[in-house]
Amino acid sequence: MNLIEIPAGWIVLRDERTRTNWRAEIAAFRLAPHPVTRELYRAVTGDAPESPAGPRAPVTDVSWLDAIRFCNLLSRQRDLQPCYTVGEDVACDWTADGYRLPTEAEWEYACRAGHTGVRYGELDEIAWHRDNSGGEPHDVATRTPNAWGLHDMIGNVWEWCWDVYDPAVYGPYRVFRGGGVHDLPRALRAACRRKSHPAFRIDDLGFRVARTG
């Protein structure tokens, strides 16, 4: 899996619940062209959650904590420095050269790839969603990518990000982005934000990996 070089830049994010905007500066980083597949997840961890989907479909039913563990395992297998230290809390070493989850700002910035609209293309062309998916995740990279060559940023499965959603209100809940196969168009937007507990698992939620620098 060759990661794609994402150039430095900036983005304005928005939370619809609180109707607030904030600007985030983005350093250059690398991002996987598609979500982690079932076959890669099994190869790295030795197992994968049961699913009727094929080996090239995104792995689902994985928690945020599962994704953190996967990133560290993949880093060690490839002789890279793991990003995460897992104890009572999870800490990230942003200088490490291993695999990690993208931040929420990195995710949206990469999803948009310079596009300022609701999404980076026509919905049926770029995404598997409620009206065309049959209710199941599909093989990765079978829809049209965005301008930077990233597939499935919209649709197919939601993707965990690093960030805590709103600790003052939701405690440890983490952000996920992108929309999935069960969703209607309103959820299939570059700016749409959702959240859940880091131990949460469901059949349309996966992740993709990033690296710093």
PyMOL commands that set and color helices and strands:
alter all, ss='L'
color gray80, all
select helices_A, chain A and resi 38-45+64-77+104-112+123-126+167-170+185-187
alter helices_A, ss='H'
color red, helices_A
select strands_A, chain A and resi 4-6+9-15+20-26+29-31+84-86+90-92+99-100+158-164+174-177+193-196+205-206+210-212
alter strands_A, ss='S'
color yellow, strands_A
deselect
rebuild
show_as cartoon
